[in-house]
């Protein structure tokens, strides 16, 4: 019976050797062995049992030691992971027996790789797993995917995911979120659709992630469908889901839907409140966002850093620096002021609200400054017009070893552009070249803008031509630069080239229309007008204003007014363009009517508007009205007159024959008059033949602008008309006129006979001059500034550029077609008479 027991249950019995000290009832749980009291010495089979026990005890100890060693290895690796010692953990992983590492140990190391963003270490662990022949599935496979996604290698993570994909929602959510992290929202949506197709059971985290993707893509229909689906599944009250829904509806600008969800949410957390504040700010409703913030404070909700940052953004949009200061104080109490993100946002708030002093104080108190800190303050200096300070700060930033990023570069280039600091801009360009960032699209666009605003279109074009890739902003910058710098032909040429590359937008149209206007290129302008109508661009305020300006400058005033009336919401620029148009064409009373209509509409005029209306009064001889408006500007609108306003009043007085009054007005000016103001009076002296005053005025003009030959010529004309001209050897800058025919602009210079049709033009002008004489029209010889007989003077008058352009138009445009000529200088009286006669005899407008 005893023998039988020994055979059937040896694992349950262990006998210690004799003559040893033993523990009482010492229990061990490994492999069901335990150590108990020995049998008495008098046992019948003690010798046999002793021999058998000795063998069994030695074997058990070896197994126990080996298993303890394996367990200890796994434990040590996990302990190293817990304290964050990744290097040691991987070293021990390498040294451990291949087949003895548990799956949970690998998971611990992979988790630490993900936490520390150590992709290379993660790949090393992956390699060990593969070399050890460990099966990658289940928890280990999921942890590998998690590591790769967390470390930014979504491609490798996807390869593993595709091999181990199962119906566990966590793994799918991991991939969906991973693609969203890197901005590949389309692939996230693809993963979501695949989940639904395979019947994977989605959860609240799935909806939270996919709604953010739909928001980023602006996928209104898909997001609203997801809203309905999650309600069907019972997730409509889940906090995390509703917060994502609120953000989604704000993103697609359905503010009321977002508000409704918030109001119905009973379990609001700080993310809910932050979503409302930031959502309102993003939808240009900062006041509403601030009301939500006040409600949050009233209810005693604990705010976080995101709350403060969103509220400071609302303060910027409301230009409410006082509330910004209150939030600043609140943040200090909450100890947010030690966070660099908060300090940067605060600095930006003070800067954008015009409080540069406090922005500088925040900057100086910052214990740590990032490139964002420097960039924000540089932008603040530039915004306040302190471009030199911005440039100095940029230099200091570099000297302190802070590397500027592309936003810093674009900001300092903008400062150079605003200040016209071409040399400083070139220094920044050299820095760009030296740091090999000249291929960055954002930087190149900023460079071109700087050169264009500094008037250096050659440099701008050089940057443009070297760009490896161009976007719509690149083309618009160049077209706008050419247009504003007086190169309309180049602007039109580039516009034509752009049409071969990509479709223009509203900004392109607003840039090219002024070029057409300066060339009086009405046909090209009409083609662009057609594009505007086909693409529904007229709703763009800039485009509408530019189109009205085009027709105004091309002389189609009635059409300009028609388009002006079609603008649903007229801004100050719209009204100013129309007022200037009336003034340009001598309709002073209509200009005043439009000015009064503008004020009745609640739009107050600015400095430019007053220049336009005073110019209109001047060109129409409305002396009393001009004086009234000049007083309204100062006393009702509190606008201090500038040189341009004074020049308009002097011109008004001079044109109406009030020369002495104009002279006294200039003498009483509170600011020093420039050559333009004295020049306006000099023109008046010529009109009213006041040689004595002209000589006195000319002294001031020549002192201010001795190199301007135009004023010498003007004085010479005054003498000529008074028969006091002498040979002074003066040479006037040549008059230049141009006309558009069949989409091409033809340029004529006074006295130039190089045009291919010059003989035909000359013959036509002689023929028209003869007919004029027959009808009693005679040349105005005073506009020919040469010492010669009347015949030679008459021949000189025939060579004026505007006459050449008008004759070319008659020869090449269809009968009845309006002739539109533009000139770089004032049209002389003789050419004006000639134009009227041409219009009459050819029965067409000119």
Buried (B, 14 or more C-beta within 10 A) or exposed (E): EEEEEBEEEEEEBBBBEEEEEEEEEEEEEEEEBEBBEBBEEEBEEBEEBBEBBEEBBEEBEEEBEEEEEBEEBBEBBBBBBEEEBBEBBBEBBEEBEEEBBBBEBBBBBBBBBBEBEBBEBBBBBBEBBEEBEBEBBEEBBBBBBBBBBBBBBBEBBBEBBEEBBBEBBEBBBBBBBBBBEEEBBEBBBEBBEBBEEEEBEBBBBBBBBBBBBBBBBEBBEBBBEBBEEBEEEEBBEBBBBBBBBBBBBBBBBBBEBBBEBBEEBEEBBBBBBBBBBBBBBBBEBBEBBBBBBEEBEEEEBEBBBBBBBBBBBBBBBBEBBEBBBEBBEBBEEBEBBEBBBBBBBBBBBBBBBEBBEBBBEBBEEBEEBBBBBBBBBBBBBBBBEBBEBBBEBBEEBBEEEBEBBBBBBBBBBBBBBBBEBBEBBBBBBEBBEEEEBBEBBBBBBBBBBBBBBBBBBEBBBEBBEEBEEBBBBBBBBBBBBBBBBEBBBBBBBBBEEBEEEEEBBBBBBBBBBBBBBBBBBBBBBBEBBEBBEEBEBBEBBBBBBBBBBBBBBBBBBEBBBEBBEEBEEBEBBBBBBBBBBBBBBEBBEBBBEBBEBBBEEEBEBBBBBBBBBBBBBBBBBBBEBBBEBBEBBEEEBEBEBEBBBBBBBBBBBBBBBBBEBBBEBBEEBEEEBBBBBBBBBBBBBBBBEBBEBBBBBBEBBBEBBEEBBBBBBBBBBBBBBBEEBEEEEEEBEEBBBBBBBEEEBBBBBBBBEEBEBBEBBBEBBBEBBEEBEEEEBEBBBBBBBEEEEEEEBBBBBBBBBBBBBBBBBBEBBEEEBBBBBBBBBEBBEBBBBBBEBBBEBBEBEB
